[in-house]
Amino acid sequence: MAKKRQETPRFEQSLQELEALVEKMEQGDLSLEESLQHFERGVQLTRACQQALKEAEQKVETLLKKNGQEEIAPFDSEDT
């Protein structure tokens, strides 16, 4: 399990890297090849962030259920 944590960047790090990639791409100074590489990395980071958020949501729901609080309001997710 420790190995997985080392291979998978933390949520905050992924989000920071994603923001930096978006900023670079918005400047418009990249070649097409560089833009495609940045886009591909951005997709990977987005998926990693979405997975981390999903796991966190599941943990919160599990903890609330364990504490006897069955009245959980579902998270509003905007899947666009």
VENMO-V911138 format. One record per backbone hydrogen bond with DSSP energy under -0.5 kcal/mol. NH is the residue of the N-H (numbers start at 0). CO is the residue of the C=O. Records with the same first field share a line. If there is no record, write none. Layout:
BEGIN
NH: CO ; CO
END
This chain:
BEGIN
4: 0
5: 1
6: 2
7: 3
8: 6
13: 9
14: 10
15: 11
16: 12
17: 13
18: 14
19: 15
20: 16
21: 17
22: 18
23: 19
24: 20
25: 21
26: 22
27: 23 ; 24
28: 23
34: 30
35: 31
36: 32
37: 33
38: 34
39: 35
40: 36
41: 37
42: 38
43: 39
44: 40
45: 41
46: 42
47: 43
48: 44
49: 45
50: 46
51: 47
52: 48
53: 49
54: 50
55: 51
56: 52
57: 53
58: 54
59: 55
60: 56
61: 57
62: 58
63: 59
64: 60
65: 61
66: 62
67: 64
68: 63
69: 67
71: 69
72: 70
76: 74
78: 76
79: 77
END
